[in-house]
Amino acid sequence: MDKEAASIALALVTVLAVFAAIQPILPANNQPFSELGVLGPSQTLGGYPTSVVAGTPFLLYGYIGDHEGASGYYQLLVKVGNQTTLVSNSTYAQAPVILTYSRVLENNQSATFPLNLMLSDQGNNTRLIFELWSYNVTSSSFAYTGLWNQLLLNVTSH
Amino acid sequence: MTRSRASRGLSFLLLTIIALGLCARVGGAAAVTQAQVSSANEEILSAFAAVSVAERSGGNVSALDAKLNGAILLVQEAEDVNATDPAQAAADLQNATAAAQGVVTASTSVEHAGSAARQATEGTSLGAASAIVVVAALIYVFGGRVYRKAWLRVYRDSVVRPAHG
């Protein structure tokens, strides 16, 4: 091996070794995100009810995940809206909250939990809106994460 | 006359005891108010803020997060049973508040431990990186010379003969 090749090999090994040595102090997560999911009664992505009886409880499951690089204090809000209720990634629904679920998650932790729901008013295409909020320590308030989901239901009298 | 007065006194005493007992019972069974629930929730939020600070310092906050979830559950339980068992609801709120305050206290030591661990990790990493660079520079400057000296030492007793001698 000539001297030039040896020098290049030494430089490469040095760069790799230095990168490995400082790995523990490099930021771990460059693209933080949270997760929201709504699962059916069997805790799967399916089997959602399309029709429920007013005043009768029914079961769904919520799923939330934290990949923000830090612990998060989350609130899942379940709201009841209709076809005209506006909700988007930037705007939360202006609708009554029928259930709030709160949970602190560690980084890279997720949770699945039951949502025991009941709708009192009958109607077609009632929108069940699920929104994920998280606590912002800097502003000392919960902020809408922009994650939402919905389920269209016919609420019948019997 | 004396006996009648004593009997009246005894009756008064009994009625007083019963009235006090009823008052105490009503007071103990008073439903928790929304303000009390909000106060417990505020304690939990403060505790979460303290946990966040500890985590940013590098502390392991798994146990603190678990305690916060316990406190959140207690508040939810208090709201659920408030109508049927106000005494239990009040106890739940009290326990939730105590748990949140305990998290605030514990987060200080977690924060200090995290800071110390992070400093140690940073020191180790930067020290190792510096050492690697220094060793590489030494190899670059003196490597050839050291290699040749070592080669000569290893093969000093060797005799070189022509291949077809």
Interface residues (C-beta under 8 A of the other chain):
Chain A: K3 A6 S7 L10 A11 V13 T14 A17 V18 A21 I22 Q23 P24 I25 A70 S71 Y73 S102 R103 V104 L105 E106 Y135 V137 S140
Chain B: L45 F48 A49 V51 S52 E55 R56 V61 S62 D65 L68 N69 I72 Q76 T121 E122 T124 S125 L126 A128 A129 I132 V133 A136 I139 Y140 G143 G144
